[in-house]
Amino acid sequence: MTFQLCFLKSQKWALKRKRHHNLLRLRPCRFSRFVSFFLTSSKSGQISKSRVFHQTDDFIISFTNFQKTNETAQANTMAKQISRNLWLLESKSMAYCIGYQNDKFLVNTYFGKKLKASCDYPEPRSYSNWAHNDLANRIPEEFPGHGDQKYHEPCLKVTFKDGVRDTDFRLMEAQVSTNGLKFFMKDAVYPLVLVLEYEVMHDLDLISRRISVKNEGQEDVLIERVLSAQWNFHSGKGDRLSYVYGKWLDEFNLRRDPLQPGVKILESRRLMTSHQGSPWFVYDKGNATEDAGNVWFSALSWSGNWKIIAEVTEFEHTKVSIGINDWDFAWKLRGGDTFEAPFCIGGFSENGFGGASRIMHDFAREKVLPRGKEVRKILYNSWEATFFDVDEKSQGDLAEEAAALGIELFVVDDGWFHGRNTDNAGLGDWWPDAKKFPNGLSPLVKRVKELGMDFGIWVEPEMVNPNSELYRSHPDWVYHFPTRPRREHRNQLILNLGREDVQNYLLNILDKLLSENDISFIKWDMNRSISEAGWQDSPHDEARELWVRHTTGLYKVWGTLKQKHPKVLWQSCSGGGGRTDFGIMAIADQVWTSDNTDAPARVQIQEGFSQIYPAIAMEAWVTDASHGLVPLSFRFHVSMAGNLGIGSHLLKWNQEEKNLAKEQIQLYKSIRHIIHLGDQYRIGFASDEGITGVQYVSKDKEESVLFLFRVWISRTIYPSVVLLKGLDPDSFYTVEGETGIRSGLGWANVGITVDIKNLQSSVRKIKKIQRSE
């Protein structure tokens, strides 16, 4: 008997086969997010399958019979079940397979290049016995829980009310939609349900993974670790992990490290993403290059403590897990409650590290950034010109100069609010200082608008100074332990955003600021890491939940303000690049990359940033750092390779500098659509002694722009040949500064000759032309 696959859109249904009977019956499906299927009798011979499996009393899964799948019928299906024990996810050029092993474990059987037919994908493999290693310790499990004979890093660890500290999940149901899979698993004894959800982003060549844990009982369950995914790599020796590390003023240093047997951990324990790293990794087998080779990658959408665990087992099997950091974390999951972990994305590219970057850049623009398709305005920020000496006159004078250069957005930084004359007072009191702005902000905003610019302002809502009206009224609102000193950093403490009263205060006072003033841009800063992470009167009876509740509180406050003021553009800053991740980019339109604005250092910082995050989100300023040592043109070119801003003291610039700035700003306006919305190709490596740079190519390959930099090369070198990238090989192009015309293939193989000296740079436009042979 065969069945035809049909869609039900008006009502969701699930299928189960009644045990011991040859009967099929439909029942309503409670999981309404996915389009369900049902089976009807047919002679078409297309598909015979059960989309949903039902748990019987003894945890045996019931399946319908499978017949040969018609590949044509499923050609446009991104998710499907291709055998009794195998599910397949396919994007444009990538595939991911999940198998059901020994009627107990969900395992990864394949992750890589999309293959020709469903029969090409492997079933769960068998494993021979090995002393001291049960099957559970050897399989590439999708989401291993702590328990059984497993001795590697788990994704989930819980403690039940009776003291049992392991899990034994069994598959209850599996759902298939046109672009995703959803597996429902339940512990063999306890009413704890684990849901694994996968979604294919076909054209982006990515899959997203989400997990949730639901307590269907009445007794509390303590969650001690809950990651978002484990990625399995069936490999030999030579595995390599790429990531970034750093510190304040030195973020996004790129590392490509060989993986050794054992465990390598990357993490943040600072309440924010941190300057020390960013929650993503790239994996390869040790032989990938910038432009060629197989690479796999994943990134987490989370702005708090995070953790990446890379483990090479004794069987040369590499597992990389990613999710919320379990350091000092615990979550009391009450009866009926569900914990949803942040989602992560993963992908595969045959085109090396650069190919992976371009996939992630497209993802950020299309799925994450609120304004991913809008070019950014050129901003001026007043911090380095006036520091805390902010008033209506000083800002107005700078605005006059900025407008004359062609600046489009004027941002007043720290120092404008109540009692703020140094960094030891005022944080938390978000209204204009009466002495500096006796008539409020309106006169300055009006003046900036009349000059043809938008107006922006700086805030640091998560912080409070002890010398503030807010702290004097609510000293209990900060993180602290009652028996420990409240350690200040930069003379400030951190507000507990897990508290609803804190959230409401920030929502009200910031909404008032935005409602009473024509503000188009907010720079949201966070200038310290946490200490004394105590929450004394926690309404949730578990203070260690603060690591999650702070971040979700941040998302709530910021997201609510964004909804109420949809025209405002938002920037994430955390003492530089200390909060850079896809979680914050879902509410912030751009990121302050680093407090280090020295252009030579920025070349390497921006290279690391670009591994995952796009130029449209990468704010880069021209400042007075290294003034007199680094040419102003070099400083402009480095910043123009991202989201251009200026932070110099404009009143101190001479006319020659102003004229050069006008020229570069006009140039940038003519090319920024390529930089912000095009494909990025890195040239060389910033850490090497040589010419380095970046090329952006428009999506239609009609135009391109090439940035080249020589930072400092101590030895004598001959002129370098730079091969161009990303152009249409069959079309013809001109390159600014070069004579003659070549095809894209020609420029990629012949290249251009570059002869620039130390601390010199070059920007070249590339245009497609019509040419008849």
N, C-alpha and C positions, 0 to 999 in steps of 0.2 A: 504493500500500500504506500502510495506517495502522497505528499501534501504540498500545497502551494503557499508560499510566504506572502502574507498580506499585511497592510498597515492599518492600525486603528488610531485615528487622530482625535476622535471625539471623546472616547473613553479609554482608559488604560486597562489592559488585561494581562494576566499572566497565565501560563499554561502549566498544568501538572498532570502527570500520568498517575492514575489511581493504582496503587500497588495490587498485584495479583490479578489485575483485570486488563483486558485490551480496550480500555476506554480512555478517551481523552475528554477532559472537561475544562471549560474556561471559568476563571474566577477573577473578580476585580483585583487589580494590582495596586498596592498602596504606594508604590514608588512612581510618582506621576511626572517626574522630570524627564523621563525617557519615553520616547514613542515605543509602544509595545507591539508585538507581533502576535498573530494567531495562525493556526494551521487549518486548512480546509482540504477536503479530498480533491485530488486532481490527477490528471494523467500527463501533466506537462513534464514530469521528470526533472523539475528544477532543483528543489531542495526538500529534504525531509529532516526537520530538526526541531528540538524543543529549545526555546530560548531561555526558559526559566526552569531551574531544577528545584525540586522540593525535598526538604529534609524529612526522612521517615524517622520512626522512633529510635532506630538503631544507627542513625547517621549514614545510612546507605543512600546514595544519590540515584534518582531515577532518570533515565535518559530514553528518548525515543530512538528508533533506528535511523541510521544515516545512510543515504544513498549518494551516488556520485554528484558532486556539486557542479552546477552549471556556472562556469567562470564568467561568462558573458552577463548572466543575470545579476552577478554581484560586482561587476566591474566598477561601479560607482559607489560601492559600499566601503567605507573606511574601517568598519569593525565587523567581524563575523566570526562564527564558530565553524571551524573547518574539519573537525573530527570530534569524536566523543570526548577527547581529553585535551583539545587544543583550540585556543582562540587567537585571532590574528587582528592586529591594528596596522593599517597601512596609510601613510601619507604620500605625498607626491613622489618621493624617492627613498623613503625609509620604511622599515617594517619592525614590528615588535610583537613577539609571540609569548603567550602565557599558557602553560600546560598545567594539567591537574594530575599530580603524581601519587601513585599508590592510594588513590581515593582519600587523600589527606592533605597534601601540600599543593599550594599554588606556586609554580616555579617559572622562571624565565627560561625559555628555550632558544630564543634568537633575538638579537638586537643589532640592526645594521642595515645594509643596503636592501632596498626593495627587490624581491626576486620575481621571476617570471610568472609562476603559478603557485597556487596554494599548496600543491603537493611538494614543493621545494622546501617548505619549512619543517623543521624537525619536531618530532614528538618528544616528550620528556625522555631523557636518556636513562638507561639503567646504570646502577653503580654496584661494583663488586664489594663484597665485605672487606673491611679493613679493621684490624684489631684496634680497639679503643675508640672507634669512630662509627657511630650509628649512621643510618641513612640521613637522619635529620641534620647531622653536622656536615654533610657533604653536598647537599643539593643547593642549587641557586634559588633559594626561596624569595618570593616577591616581597614579603613583609614579615620577617621572622619575629615571633614573640619569644620572650624569655621562657625557657622551659624545655622539656623533653631532654634528649641527649644532644643539646646544642651548646657549643662552647665558643662561638664567635659572637660578635657584637649584634645584639638584637635591636629591632626598631621599636618594640613595645615592651614595657615592663610595668606590671601592676602588682598590687597586694590586695587580696580580698579580705573581707571582714574577719574571716576565721584564721587569718595568718598565712594562707596559701599564697605563694609568690611566683607562680608560673602560670602559663596559659596553654590551652590545648584547643585551638580553633579548628572547626570543620566547616566545609562549604555547605551553605544552606541553599542559596539561590544564585543564579548568574543571569544578568540582563545584558542584552545587546541592543544598542541603538544604531542608527546609521553612522554615527561618528564616535561611538564610545562603548565602553564596557563597565559593568558595575557588578562587583562580587560581594555577597553578603555571607559573612562567616560568624559562627557562634561557638563559644566555649562549650566543651563537651559536658560540663557540669554546671557552670555558673551562667546566669542570664546576662552575659556580656557579649555584645554584637560588634563586630569589626566590619566596616564597609570600605572596600577599595574601589576607587572610581578612576577611570581613564577616559580621556577625551583626545581625539585626533584633531589637530589643526592642519588640514591637508596641504594647503598651498604654502604654509609657513614651514612645513616639514618638522613639526613638533608634536609631542604628546604632553598633556598635562596630567598630573597625578594628584589625587586628593584622598585623604583618609579621614574617617570619623569613627569614634568609639562611643557606643551607647550602652548605658546601664539600664537594662530592662527589668531589673529587680528592685528591691526596696532598700537593701543595705548598701552603704557607701563602698565604693571601690577607689583605692588610692592609685593614681597614675604617677609613676616615677620616671618614665621615659616614653615619649610618643613622637617619633620622627615622622617625616612626610613620605619618604621613599627609600628603598634600597635599589641600587642599580648593579647588576651582575655582569661581569665581563669574563668570558670564557677565554682564558689567555694562557700564554706561556710566560717566559721571563722577559724582562725588558720593559714592563709596564711603566708608564710615566704619568704624573699628575701635574697639571698646570693650575696655578692659582695666583693670587696677589697677596702681598703682605706689606706692612709698613708701620708708620707712626705719624703723629701730628707733624705737618710740614713735609712729610715724606711718604705719602700714600701711594697705593697701586703699583708697587714694585712687582714686576712679573717674575715668577719662578716656574721652571719646568724641571721637576725633580723625579728621578727614578724611584719607583716604589720598591721597598724591601719587605721581606717577610715580617709580619707583625702588623701593628696598628699605627697609623699616622692620624693625628687629630688637628683640625683647624677649627677655630671657634672664636666667639665673642662672649665675654662675661660682663659687659659694661652697661647693659640695659639698652644699648643702641647697637647698630651694625658694627661700628668701630672703625678707627683709622687703621687698625691692625690687620684687617682683612675684609673680604666681601663674600657673601654666601653663594658662591658658584664654584664650579671646577670644570676642567676639561681633561679628558683621559685619552691617551693614545698608547700605542704599543712600542713607543720609543723611536719611531721612524717617520712621523709626520713632520711636515714643514709648514711654513706660512701659507703656501699655495697648493699643496698636494698632500695626500695621505688621509687615512681614516681617522677621524676623531669623534669622540662621544662627549656630550656635555650636559650639564644640568645647573639650574639656578633656582633658588628659593625665594618666594614672595613673602618676605618677613623683615621687619625693621627692628626687632629686639635681639635678645641673645640667640645665637644660632650655632650649629655644630655640623661639621663634615667629618665623617669617619671613613678613612680609606684603609681597608684591611686586605692583606695578601695572606691567604691561608697556607697551611702546610701542603695542600694539594695544588698550589699555584693557581688558585681561583681568586680573582680580585672582586671585592664587594665595596662599593662606595655608598654610604648612607648620608642623608641630608635632612635637616629639620631643626626644630626648636632645641636649644641646648638644655640637657637634663641637669646641668650643674646647679645645685641648690634649688632645683625645681620639684614641685609636687602639686598634684591637682586632685582634690577630693571630688570624685564624680558621684553625685547623689542619684538616687533612684529616679529613673525617667529622664535624666540629663544626658546630653550628647556633647562630647568634646570634638571639635573640628580642627584639625591641624592645618596650617597654612599650605597652600598648594605649591607644587614645584613643577617645573617643566624640564623636559629632556629632549635631546635630539642627536642626530648623527649627520656627519658631512664627509664626503669623499674629497673635499677641496681644502683640506688642511685647516689650520687655525683661523685663517682669514675667512674661509667659507663658513665656519661655525659662527664667527663674529657677525657676518652679514645676516645670517638667519636670526640671530638674537636681536640685532638692530631692527630688523623688520618687525619682529614680535613686539618690541618695545613701542615702536611707532604705531602699530596697528591695533594692539590689544591692551597696552598698559598705559601709556602716557595720555592724559586727558585731551591734549591738543597735539597729538603726534603727527598731524599732517599740516600744521601751521608753522611757518618760519617764525623765529623769535625776533623780537625787537632788540636793538642795540641799547644797552643800559649804561647809565653812569651811576656809580655808588660813591657816596661822599665820605666814607669812613676814613680813608687814608689822608684825606685833605683836612678834615676838621676833628676827627676822633670825637670826644664828648662835647666839644665846644660847638654845639649845634644851636642855632637860633634862626629866626626868619631871615635876617639879613645875610648871614654867611651862606645859607643854603640857596637863597635867591641869587647871590652873586655867582655861585658855581653853576646854577641852572642856566644863567645867561651864557656862560662860556660853553656849556654842554650843548645847548641848542644851536649855537653858532657852528659847532663841528658836525652837526647832523645826527646827534644823539636823539633817540626816540622815547626813552624811558628814564626818568630821574628818580633815584631811590635815596631816601634819607635813612642812614644807618643808625646805630646806637647813639643815645644821648638826647632824644627828643621828649621823653616821657617824665612823669612826675618825680622830682628829686634826683634826677640822674645827671650827676656832674662827674663822677668817677664810676669805677666798676663795683663800688662797695655799697651802693644804695639804689633803690627804685624798682628793681625787677619785681614784677607782680602788679605794679600800679600803672596800668596801661591806659593812661589819659595824658594829654599834652601838658608839659610843665608850664605852669602859669607865668613864671618869670621869663622863660625863653620864648614862649608863644602866648602872650597875654590875650590874643584874640583867637586862640585855638589854631588849628592847622589850616583852616579854610583859606586865609589870605595867601599862604605859601602854595597851597594846592592850586588856587586860582591863577597865580603867577606862572607856575609851571605849565598849566594847561594853555595859557595864553601864548606861551613860547612854543607851543606845538608838540609838547611831550606829555606822556602819561606820568602819573605820580605813583611812587611806591614807598614802602616804609618797612623798617626792621622790627621784629618782635622776637622774644624768647619765652614763649608761654609756659614751658615746663619748669622754669626756674624762678627762684625767689631769693631776694637778699634779706637777711635778717633785719637790715635797716630798711624797712618798707612798711607801708600801711597794711598790706596783706598779711605779712608775717606776724606783725604785732596783734592782729585780730585772730589769726589762725595758725599758731605755731605747731599745732598737731597735724597740719596738712602735709608736712614733709616726711620723707623716709627717715626713720631714726630708730635706734634702740634706746630704751629709757635709761639704761645704766652706762651708756657710752657717750662720749662727746660727739656733737654734731659737727663733723669735719667739713669745713668749707673749702671749696676749690674755686678760684676766681671770686672769692667772697660770696659764694652763692650755694644754695641747697636745692634739692630737686623735689618738686611737688609730686605727690602721689596721684597720678592720673587714673589709678584704679578706683579711686573714690568718686562717687557720683557728685558729691558736693563740689569737689575740685573741678570736675568736668563742667558742671553747670556754671560755676563762676567764670571759667575761661570762655565758655560759649557766650555768656551774656556780655562780658566786657569787651570781647573782640568783635562781637556782632555790633555792639554800639559804636565802636571805633570805625568799622567799615560802613555802617549805615549813615553816620553823621559826616563822613568825608568821602570825596570822590577818589577812592584809592583803587588803583588798577593792578597793583603788584604787592605781594607780601613776601618778605624774606623771613622764613621761620628758622630760627637758630636753636642750637643746643650745645652749650659750651663746657660740659663736664660729664665725666663718668660717675657712676653711682658708688657710694660707700654707705655703711650702716643700713643695709637693705631690710629694714624692719617696718612692719605694718602692724602696729599694736592693736588695736580694736578692729581687726578685720571682720567684716560682716560675713565673710565666707569661711571663717574658722580655719583658715589655712593661709598663713602669711606668705608662704613660698609660691603662691599663685601670682604674686605681684609681677614676676618676670613676664608673664603673658598679659595680665590685666593692664599693665602700664601701656603696652603697645596697642592693645585693642581700644583702650581709652583714648590714646592719641589718635587712632584712626577715626573714632567716633567724633571727637571734637573737631578735628581738621575736616573730616568728611562732611559734617553737618554745616560748618561754615562755608565749605565749597558749594554745597547745594543751595544755601541761602544767598550766596554772592557768586553766581556762575561766571561773571565777567572778570573776576579777579584771577590773575596769573600768580602761581605759587612757586616759591623756591625752597628746596630743602637744604639747610646748612647745618653742620654740626662741627663747629670749629674747623671747617674745611669739609673734607669728604668723609666724615665720620658716620654719616647715615646715608649710604648709597646702596639701594637695593630695589627690586621690582615692587616690593610692598609700598614703599614710600613714593615711588614713581607713579603709582596708581592715583595718587592725590596731588603730588607735586609735579609741576610741569618741567622743572629743570633742577639741577643739583649743583651746588657750589663744590667744585672738585677738590680744592685744597687751599689752605691759607698761604701756601707757598706760591707766590706770583712771580718768582724769578724765572724768566723765560727759559733759560737752558735747562733748569730742573723740571720745568713743566713739560718739556718734550717727552721725558721718560714717564712722568706721571700720567700724561694724557694717552700715551701708548698703552699703559696698563689698564686705564679706564676703558679704552676702546675695545678691549678683548670681549666684553659682553655688552656694554652700554653704548648708546649711539651719541653722535656728536650734537644732535639737537638738544640733548639733555645736559651736555657738558659745558657749564659756564666757565669762561676763561677771560680774565681781565688783563688789560694793559695797565701796568702800574709803574711807579718810580723805583721799583726794586732793580738794583744794578744800574741805576741811572749813571751815565757817564762811562760805563763799562760795556754794556750791551746796547747796540744801536736800537733806536726807537722802531725802526722798520722791522727788525728781528722780533721785538716784543709784540708788535702788531701781528705779524704773520703767524706766530705761535698761537695767539689768542683767536685769530680768524679761522683757525682749523677746527674751532668748536663754536660755541654760542658766545659771541663777542660782547664784552663789556669793557668799561674803562673805569679805573679807580685812582688815577693819578690826581695830583693837586693841580688842576687846570690853571689856576691863577698864577702858577709859577712857570708855566710853559712859555717859551719864547715864540715868536711868530713863525720861525722855521718849523718848529715842532708842531704848531697848530696847523700849518699848511700841509705837512706830511700826514697828520692825523686825518684831515679832511679827505685827502686823496685815498688813504687806505679805507676809510669808512665808506666812501663811494664805491670803491672796488668791492668791498665786502657785500654791499647791498646788491651788487650785480651777480654775485656768485653764491650767496648764502642758501638759496633754494637747492643748489646742488649739494652743499655741505650738510644741510639739515635733513634732506629728503632722499638723497642719493645713496649709492652703494660705496662703502669705504674699502680701500685697499691700502695696506701698510707697505711702505717702502723701507727696506733695511730694518735694523734694530737699534733702538736708542742707546742700548748698553754697549754697542760695538763702536769701535773707532772707525767712522766712515760717514758717508752721507746718509741721512735718514729723512723720512718724510711720510706723507700720506696723500693718496689720490682719491678724489671723490668723483663718481661717474653717475650722471643722471639715469633714472630708471629706463628711459627710452634710448639711452646711449647716444643722445644727440650732442651732449656737451659734457665737459669734465674740467676739473681744476686740480692742479698738482702743486703741493707744498713741499719744499725741500729745505732742509736745515743742515748746517754743519756747526755743531756745538763747539767742541774743542778737540782737535787732533794734534797730538804732540809731534808726531813724525811727519816727514815730508811724503805727500801722496800726489800721484798724478791725477789729472781730471778723471772723474768717475763716469761710467756709463750707467744710466738708469733706464731700466726696461719698464715701459708703461703697462698698465694692467686694466682689465675690465672693459676695454673698448670692443666694439663689434668687429670681429676679424675681417669681415667682408666689406665693411664700409671704409671710407677714406676720411682722414682727419688732418687738420693743421694744428701745430703746436706753437704757441706764442714763444718767440725767440729762436725758432728753428726755421730754416729755409726748406722749401719743398713740401711735398704732400706724400703721405704714406697711408697704407691701409692699417686698420687696427692690428692685424697680424704683423705687419711690418714694424710698427712702433713697439710691439711686444717682443720682437726678436732682435731688432736693430737698436732701438732705444734712442736716448738723447745723451749728449755729452755735457756733463756738468762740471764747472770749474768755479767753486765758491770757496772763500777763505773762512778761517775760524770766525764764528759768531756772525756769519752771513747767512742769508736766506733768499728764497726765490718763490714767487707765486706765478704760475703759468696757466693761462686759459687754453683749453683744448676744444676745438669745434669740429663737428662733422660737416663735410661738404659733399656736394654732388659732383661727381667726376665721371666723364665718359671715357672709356678706354679707346 
